Amino acid sequence: MSLEIISKVISQGNLLATHSWEFGAFSEALLEWYDPDLSVFSASPFPHGKIPVVQVDQIEALSYAQPHIWTNSTTLVDGDGAAGDPASLAVSAILIGQTQSPFLSAAQRQIEHLLTAVPRWPNGAISHREDYPELWADFVYMAPPALAYWAIQDANKTLLHIAIEQCLLYRDVLVVPHGADASGLWHHIIGPQNQDLGIWSTGNAWAAAGMARVLATAKKSPWAGALASKLGGLTAAIRDILDTAIALDQAETEEPLLRNYLNDTSWFGELSGTTLLVVTAYRMAKLAPRAFGDQYVAWAKAKREEVLERINEDGLLSPVVNPLNWGDRTPATASPEAQSFAVLMFAAHRDFFVES
């Protein structure tokens, strides 16, 4: 993949992002691509156990995120009713906040809001919605990595444990039980307003990739040893998602992409979920090579090639699901999420092979 096309993918991602979680995902993608040493997937993201101090205007991701972050509110950006989505900007806010205190205060308010003001599911899982308890797989990419990163900022082992626990509480509610069709994968949404019991590809990818970020943060933290048993639960939850997604993919030799709903062959194959699960496979093969061996890398390599073939000369990925209507049966030709996922894929692939 040429740097020219990568640049076009990034430019399209910048143009397309208009919602809170899109700003957050694109910021994370820029960070992992341009400044991998600052990513939680780097070998040493927390010098002396602390958040690194950087010059904001020299970091592409932070220069992008900064104007989107509110410093005068309880949340980092308008979530349009979503409690989890604004937290997707927390990593950027915390990094900016090392030299600009209003951003650090804003990040702290966002974290406290999640922990103290947002409704909870009966098992203690923080709701993805502000006004009622409802669990969305998407939440796991937005909020738990923010909680984990703030735990490093605050030197707070208990909060890092909470970040891990939130992933597992979500898993407990959303996962398809063992023995059932698509076991190990997650339902998209469970709750009173927007329930979607389908096995949405992008939702499973959000969850797996979010858990990988929390796992990386915890493994690089000062408390990695003390948290080892909980980290095993995260690793297993990620592996369950990847194993079943790969098995469903390999059972369908006619369709090279993962289906929008993974276990429903009436759906089209699409790039958003496929690409982010490729990212997760590469990241986990580096983070936990004993659990994620050569077969995961081989699958990621094959799917990455399919993704690359579907990036057009303008840098757009298609076919993709309409990110604002996951039940739309018409394949879309542009998605801000897919653009971010492609950048994350470029970074994960590079980091795996460079460091390996």
Legacy VTK file of the C-alpha trace (Angstrom):
# vtk DataFile Version 3.0
C-alpha trace
ASCII
DATASET POLYDATA
POINTS 356 float
0.000 0.000 0.000
1.587 3.250 -1.155
1.985 6.239 1.138
-0.049 8.214 -1.397
-3.086 5.959 -0.954
-2.631 5.897 2.831
-2.598 9.697 2.760
-5.843 9.680 0.767
-7.465 7.246 3.225
-6.528 9.612 6.045
-7.803 12.659 4.158
-11.156 10.950 3.551
-11.366 9.984 7.217
-10.822 13.584 8.177
-13.527 14.775 5.781
-16.108 12.151 6.775
-15.920 12.245 10.588
-18.765 14.315 12.058
-19.878 12.477 15.230
-18.314 12.107 18.667
-17.165 8.490 18.306
-15.875 9.194 14.802
-13.677 11.996 16.147
-12.403 9.660 18.846
-11.731 6.708 16.562
-9.985 8.885 13.996
-7.825 10.491 16.701
-6.780 7.040 17.909
-6.016 5.969 14.344
-3.845 9.019 13.745
-1.994 8.418 17.014
-1.242 4.781 16.201
-0.164 5.619 12.643
1.912 8.784 13.075
3.156 8.397 16.660
3.271 4.698 17.501
5.541 5.317 20.509
2.633 7.114 22.197
0.173 4.288 21.551
-0.586 1.809 24.327
0.565 -0.878 21.874
4.143 0.435 21.940
6.828 -1.254 24.004
6.930 1.519 26.613
3.950 3.887 26.423
4.217 5.046 30.054
7.722 6.310 30.900
8.306 5.824 34.642
4.679 4.682 34.880
3.317 8.045 33.744
1.526 9.569 30.756
4.153 10.996 28.373
4.554 14.753 28.017
4.497 15.843 24.377
4.383 19.004 22.308
0.777 19.027 21.146
1.302 20.868 17.870
3.832 18.257 16.779
1.416 15.326 17.249
-0.996 14.919 14.349
-3.658 13.125 16.410
-3.711 15.775 19.133
-3.778 18.679 16.697
-6.787 16.991 15.080
-8.596 16.170 18.332
-8.014 19.425 20.191
-10.675 21.590 18.488
-13.287 18.848 18.928
-12.807 18.612 22.717
-14.994 20.645 25.057
-13.210 22.067 28.116
-16.313 23.637 29.689
-18.642 20.640 30.060
-19.224 17.399 31.910
-18.440 15.425 28.753
-15.682 15.902 26.209
-18.074 16.435 23.279
-21.796 16.164 22.511
-22.654 12.475 22.593
-26.208 12.980 21.272
-27.590 10.805 24.052
-24.695 8.354 24.160
-22.746 8.150 27.422
-19.861 6.129 26.033
-19.061 7.929 22.787
-17.641 11.219 24.186
-15.101 9.205 26.193
-13.523 8.136 22.899
-11.666 11.482 22.975
-10.288 10.954 26.494
-6.868 9.605 25.483
-6.287 12.707 23.363
-7.573 14.990 26.121
-5.282 13.374 28.692
-2.233 13.677 26.434
-3.028 17.318 25.630
-3.700 17.875 29.322
-0.122 17.105 30.303
0.751 20.633 29.147
-2.684 22.310 28.986
-4.515 21.842 32.277
-8.061 22.665 31.060
-7.959 19.512 28.916
-6.857 17.372 31.851
-9.680 18.766 33.964
-12.114 18.060 31.119
-10.909 14.455 30.918
-11.330 14.065 34.668
-14.901 15.348 34.515
-15.648 12.898 31.688
-14.299 9.976 33.711
-16.176 11.010 36.850
-19.362 11.392 34.817
-19.056 7.834 33.510
-18.375 6.445 36.965
-20.922 8.389 38.993
-23.715 9.808 36.817
-24.432 7.333 34.029
-27.081 4.624 34.633
-25.941 1.034 35.215
-27.155 -2.370 34.093
-28.162 -4.623 37.018
-24.743 -6.333 36.936
-22.928 -2.983 37.256
-22.059 -2.381 33.600
-22.074 1.344 32.767
-24.797 2.143 30.242
-23.907 3.283 26.749
-26.911 5.619 26.940
-27.251 8.637 29.225
-30.939 8.358 30.083
-31.536 4.632 30.569
-29.511 1.442 31.042
-28.639 -0.110 27.689
-25.536 -2.012 26.631
-24.001 -1.610 23.160
-20.944 -3.576 22.048
-19.588 -0.287 20.613
-19.138 1.081 24.164
-16.170 -1.197 24.805
-13.989 0.705 22.323
-15.029 4.103 23.710
-15.146 4.038 27.507
-13.009 1.240 29.012
-9.823 2.379 27.195
-10.511 5.884 28.558
-10.924 4.558 32.101
-7.733 2.548 31.736
-5.725 5.505 30.425
-7.005 7.750 33.215
-5.954 5.039 35.693
-2.359 5.580 34.548
-2.788 9.361 34.824
-4.198 9.024 38.344
-1.857 6.183 39.436
-5.050 4.335 40.308
-4.830 0.552 40.219
-8.466 0.234 41.330
-9.670 2.203 38.315
-7.656 0.034 35.950
-9.352 -2.984 37.531
-12.708 -1.262 36.906
-11.820 -0.706 33.224
-11.100 -4.403 32.825
-14.200 -5.347 34.798
-16.440 -3.159 32.614
-15.306 -5.098 29.528
-16.103 -8.386 31.220
-19.472 -7.173 32.547
-20.393 -6.201 29.005
-19.216 -9.610 27.822
-21.371 -11.340 30.416
-24.535 -9.646 29.097
-23.872 -9.509 25.348
-22.022 -12.761 24.630
-23.709 -15.659 22.857
-23.328 -18.597 25.257
-21.197 -21.633 24.485
-23.107 -24.323 22.666
-25.339 -21.846 20.818
-24.960 -20.747 17.213
-22.210 -18.092 16.979
-21.076 -18.763 20.555
-18.393 -16.389 21.769
-19.582 -13.560 19.542
-21.613 -10.678 20.982
-25.110 -9.388 20.394
-25.032 -5.777 19.255
-27.406 -4.100 21.750
-29.391 -5.297 24.753
-31.758 -2.855 26.398
-35.194 -1.235 26.333
-34.920 1.239 23.420
-32.584 0.075 20.647
-32.270 -3.668 21.195
-30.517 -5.531 18.378
-29.811 -9.171 19.160
-28.062 -9.635 15.838
-24.359 -10.497 15.698
-23.192 -7.240 14.120
-19.730 -7.485 12.622
-18.670 -3.929 13.474
-20.029 -4.220 17.014
-17.964 -7.338 17.634
-14.941 -5.572 16.161
-15.467 -2.516 18.382
-15.622 -4.815 21.416
-12.583 -6.928 20.534
-10.436 -3.934 19.571
-11.481 -2.010 22.681
-10.583 -4.938 24.925
-7.210 -5.171 23.168
-6.533 -1.512 24.032
-7.454 -2.105 27.680
-5.292 -5.237 27.739
-2.324 -3.353 26.281
-2.733 -0.528 28.804
-2.887 -2.978 31.702
0.079 -5.050 30.515
2.229 -1.906 30.243
1.018 -0.544 33.606
2.869 -0.805 36.941
0.253 -3.334 38.117
0.396 -5.889 35.306
1.379 -8.743 37.607
-1.358 -8.089 40.142
-3.974 -7.975 37.376
-2.820 -11.145 35.593
-5.917 -13.232 36.340
-8.258 -10.533 35.043
-6.119 -10.070 31.947
-6.627 -13.746 31.150
-10.369 -13.112 31.049
-9.897 -10.255 28.568
-7.637 -12.368 26.374
-10.174 -15.196 26.353
-13.053 -12.859 25.458
-11.098 -11.424 22.522
-10.103 -14.894 21.347
-13.699 -16.099 21.502
-14.773 -13.266 19.190
-11.946 -13.824 16.724
-12.248 -17.625 16.741
-15.925 -17.667 15.861
-15.625 -14.824 13.330
-12.763 -16.649 11.608
-14.649 -19.953 11.639
-17.705 -18.316 10.046
-15.468 -16.631 7.480
-13.639 -19.816 6.573
-16.923 -21.700 6.163
-17.819 -19.325 3.310
-15.348 -19.657 0.476
-17.537 -17.585 -1.870
-17.541 -14.398 0.257
-14.103 -12.931 1.035
-15.347 -10.349 3.559
-17.101 -10.836 6.880
-20.874 -10.407 6.631
-22.477 -7.315 8.161
-24.233 -9.734 10.514
-21.625 -12.400 10.954
-23.816 -15.509 11.098
-26.433 -14.431 8.558
-25.549 -15.257 4.955
-28.360 -13.078 3.630
-26.194 -10.050 4.455
-23.487 -8.560 2.241
-19.821 -8.814 3.126
-18.411 -5.457 4.195
-15.191 -3.749 5.177
-15.807 -2.006 8.505
-16.064 -5.054 10.721
-13.601 -7.028 8.625
-10.915 -4.344 8.855
-11.146 -3.755 12.599
-11.034 -7.490 13.325
-7.877 -7.665 11.180
-6.458 -4.895 13.384
-7.351 -6.881 16.493
-5.737 -10.071 15.180
-2.432 -8.284 14.470
-2.443 -6.491 17.825
-3.240 -9.654 19.779
-0.623 -11.698 17.917
1.901 -9.198 19.279
0.379 -8.767 22.753
-0.330 -12.437 23.465
1.575 -14.557 20.923
1.027 -17.820 22.801
-2.741 -17.424 22.585
-2.772 -15.851 19.109
-0.359 -17.824 16.956
0.409 -18.134 13.274
-3.135 -19.011 12.206
-4.404 -15.597 13.374
-1.637 -13.796 11.496
-2.343 -15.838 8.364
-6.035 -14.972 8.546
-5.267 -11.292 9.138
-2.861 -11.259 6.187
-5.460 -12.766 3.839
-8.229 -10.406 4.972
-5.907 -7.391 4.831
-5.239 -8.163 1.184
-8.987 -8.256 0.533
-9.366 -4.882 2.257
-6.540 -3.308 0.246
-8.136 -4.441 -3.003
-11.275 -2.489 -2.072
-9.687 0.895 -1.400
-10.372 3.020 -4.459
-8.094 5.628 -6.022
-9.748 8.341 -3.910
-8.855 6.472 -0.716
-12.405 5.348 0.119
-13.225 1.874 1.394
-16.297 0.140 0.006
-18.539 -1.803 0.379
-19.269 -0.732 3.951
-22.293 -0.758 6.217
-24.103 2.511 6.770
-22.699 3.351 10.233
-25.849 5.246 11.210
-28.192 2.430 10.151
-26.657 -1.007 10.661
-29.858 -2.596 9.329
-29.522 -0.903 5.933
-29.428 -3.648 3.291
-27.801 -1.401 0.682
-23.991 -1.470 0.857
-22.659 2.038 1.438
-19.768 3.560 -0.481
-18.265 5.624 2.353
-17.938 5.321 6.141
-15.879 7.421 8.551
-15.449 4.361 10.764
-14.070 2.268 7.931
-11.544 4.994 7.088
-10.297 5.025 10.685
-10.180 1.246 10.794
-8.035 1.172 7.658
-5.536 3.567 9.264
-5.518 1.396 12.397
-4.860 -1.600 10.126
-1.928 0.104 8.412
-0.446 0.835 11.851
-1.086 -2.621 13.329
0.382 -4.391 10.285
3.470 -2.161 10.263
4.033 -2.513 14.010
3.639 -6.288 13.942
6.176 -6.849 11.209
8.609 -4.098 12.144
8.789 -5.224 15.754
8.658 -8.915 14.915
LINES 1 357
356 0 1 2 3 4 5 6 7 8 9 10 11 12 13 14 15 16 17 18 19 20 21 22 23 24 25 26 27 28 29 30 31 32 33 34 35 36 37 38 39 40 41 42 43 44 45 46 47 48 49 50 51 52 53 54 55 56 57 58 59 60 61 62 63 64 65 66 67 68 69 70 71 72 73 74 75 76 77 78 79 80 81 82 83 84 85 86 87 88 89 90 91 92 93 94 95 96 97 98 99 100 101 102 103 104 105 106 107 108 109 110 111 112 113 114 115 116 117 118 119 120 121 122 123 124 125 126 127 128 129 130 131 132 133 134 135 136 137 138 139 140 141 142 143 144 145 146 147 148 149 150 151 152 153 154 155 156 157 158 159 160 161 162 163 164 165 166 167 168 169 170 171 172 173 174 175 176 177 178 179 180 181 182 183 184 185 186 187 188 189 190 191 192 193 194 195 196 197 198 199 200 201 202 203 204 205 206 207 208 209 210 211 212 213 214 215 216 217 218 219 220 221 222 223 224 225 226 227 228 229 230 231 232 233 234 235 236 237 238 239 240 241 242 243 244 245 246 247 248 249 250 251 252 253 254 255 256 257 258 259 260 261 262 263 264 265 266 267 268 269 270 271 272 273 274 275 276 277 278 279 280 281 282 283 284 285 286 287 288 289 290 291 292 293 294 295 296 297 298 299 300 301 302 303 304 305 306 307 308 309 310 311 312 313 314 315 316 317 318 319 320 321 322 323 324 325 326 327 328 329 330 331 332 333 334 335 336 337 338 339 340 341 342 343 344 345 346 347 348 349 350 351 352 353 354 355
